């Protein structure tokens, strides 16, 4: 497996990095020999890691949805060349690549690689590199993201819908909290979530790392907490009345929404991107028209009334990890 050297695996600011960790552990647990090529600071218990130092140009290579185009860095290119040189020495049966970097697509040319696109076509260099890859080596994570790529002229035949681990039921006292979790950056729409939470009579709590410098300063009226461990976040979700996903862009999946439902916490979100695929409306949450804070507040009020055991059962049925592992196994066998 190949992850971007820009962030460690897993990373508090990256759903794709969390997915890589889950996938690596899951495939290893099913009897496959898995190695993950990633950056220093990565930690995946039970999985062999081949790490390289974080490249000097990592910060410039971060993808900022809704922001400018990230710069291509010779340091990042050198990091990918080191990674793929090591991969070639390994002579693996198949490569599962999750790096959203033009270099990763270019350097995997001629190798048995399946590229999972965790983002829509928002980086010009990446879109151009993806367009040159045989479509049988491409997958994405939702039908919504697949449509976005088709609109950019890239046909992706395979959707590998994400799954999240089940940490078991945790039903306890529910607090009047509207939880928002993830990287603190404009496309997450937390300012809308804060306003909607207050309209719904709930206390807004935002948990996550700063991703876009200075954006936190533009937000007010919420309780902010630094990024916490996954078990602690699940516990917080289990206590929160609702998790808000007021996304301001075409969210390609929405792992926060999936994690919340697995913890039994209903979700209120804008009807954007893959949210209609991740949330079972009327069962595990409600969706509002994009950018309607009053609509989001109403969705939150309706979501709070949902049966939390039914929310969790919906997640177990649609968003579990094992079906995702089976989909990846089948896809990787085909490429191998």
Secondary structure, 3 states (H helix, E strand, C coil): CECCCCCCCCECCEHHHHHHHHHHHHHHHCCCCCEEEEECCCCCCCCEEEEECCCCCHHHHCCCCCCCCCCCCHHHHHHHHHHHHHHHHHCCCCEEECCCCHHHHHHCCCCCEEEEECCCCCCHHHHHHHHCCCHHHEEECCHHHHHHHHHCCCCCCEECCCCECCCCCCCCCCEEEEEEECCECHHHCHHHHHHHHHHCCCEEEEECCECCCCCHHHCCCCEEECCCCHHHHHHHHHHEEEEEECCCCCCCCCHHHHHHHHCCCCEEEECCCCHHHHCCECCCEEEECCCCHHHHHHHHHHHHCCCHHHHHHHHHHHCEHHHHHHHHHHHHHHHC
